[in-house]
Amino acid sequence: MEQSKKMKWYTLAFMAFSTVWGFGNVMNGFVYFNGIQVIFSWILMFALYFVPYALMVGELGSAFKTSGGGVSSWIHETIGPKFAYYAGWTYWACHITYIASKGSGGLKALSWMVFQNGTTYDTFPTLWVQLATLAVFLIFCWVASRGLNPLKKLSTIAGTSMFVMSILYILMMFAAPAINPGGGYVSMDFSLGNLIPKFNLGYFTSLSILVFAVGGCEKISPYVNKVENPSKGFPKGMVALAVMVMVCAILGTIAMGMMFDPAVINESPETFNSYVSNGAYWSFQKLGQYYGVGNLLLIIYAACNMIGQFSVLVLSIDAPLRMLLDNENARQFIPSGLLKKNKYGAYVNGIWMIVILSGSIILIQSFVPGAATVLAQLTKLNSVTMPLRYLWVFAAYIALRKSLNKFNPEYKFTKNQGLAFLAGGWCFFVTAICCLMGMYVEGDLFLTAMNVITPFVLTALGLILPIIKKNEKTNA
């Protein structure tokens, strides 16, 4: 590519920022880490995890610039085809819990649009809500099975608008006291003693929420070699990304601290779950009240979120499945029954597998008391399962550095081999330990069991399929 056509480092930074960051990350951090105390944890997470993670992704993308940047292709090149299948399987399996949460999230957003409050939806019987969620899920599975993805284009629009509203929230909230001095804002204590969190069991079992929030930057790896002077431009872009995300996390947290009192959030488990479920909507509802526009901002946010949730639901049913089953390196370990396509080109049996697995999670939660509790549980479950795919990124990086002469990436995170292995091992350890600790939820045996059983079942299924395929070849 000619130099004139290559992107600037700051273009990459903004592209990555809109991909990695979202308003929900700020809300979850604020709720789970006692308000503005999360600032301390955000800074640690960015410095000790996110920055090295992003720079390692840059090196992997640079080494395998012709492979499209997929994690399974990195594993295939550095470790081998069978582990590449496991990496692809992990990426797909993580989306099973994610898919189960998108239907609930979309219905929640629709409820806020219609009723403009959080109580109506939360008072519906859980069984009704979960049956409605199952119906929505099955409809979109049918849509995916027909090769139709009508919400794909809308997902880009919704994603962009949500990103814009996240930035507007911060700007408008900081301007609110000057525009409406009598808005009734919460006073915050910025003393050092109040900013340092209590390092108790609840703190460590919630760290997976932050790992989940900052993960996913491997999506931008294909652009490493499209940046001007990658060896300098890419790290500059990643450092800029980290700074932007950290600033947004901190300023967003302070903005929420002006609205919500952590003591109220932590009054009871029911109140806590309600804030996890409704906090983002209350944020825009209050913002509209400060500016005298009623529920206008709330309705806009709810509409964008509803479109975004349902769009992601369709994409999550279709895209990860195709990434797994279209991969020639993975197909040799997958039973032929799952590779069957219908006349629309959709992997129909693969979609049925999603129906069974994600549908089971939706139905199991019919026994949970309260719709708000369901959404809170799904947030926690996703924070435990989704980061498991990041483990393959760090495994690929360590394997890459062991064979550095063979691949010779244009951009290197560090020239020091010891530091490279330390960074890869450290990020692998942090991800694994946060996911393991996140499985335990104090006082909630049901959710703890669900957090343990779900990854176990999905992993076991991934191990069984190659055995079925082997027997299939033997009996052929």
NORRARA-V558697 format. One record per run of one state. SS is the DSSP state (helix for helix, strand for strand, loop for the rest). FROM is the first residue (numbers start at 1). LEN is the number of residues. Records with the same first field share a line. If there is no record, write none. Layout:
SS = FROM-LEN / FROM-LEN
This chain:
loop = 1-2 / 6-1 / 8-1 / 21-2 / 33-2 / 64-7 / 79-2 / 116-3 / 124-2 / 146-6 / 180-12 / 196-5 / 205-2 / 215-2 / 228-2 / 258-4 / 266-3 / 291-5 / 326-2 / 332-4 / 340-1 / 342-5 / 368-3 / 403-1 / 408-9 / 439-6 / 476-1
helix = 3-3 / 9-12 / 23-10 / 35-29 / 71-8 / 81-35 / 119-5 / 126-20 / 152-28 / 192-4 / 201-4 / 207-8 / 217-10 / 230-28 / 262-4 / 269-22 / 296-30 / 328-4 / 336-4 / 348-20 / 371-32 / 404-4 / 417-22 / 445-31
strand = 7-1 / 227-1 / 341-1 / 347-1
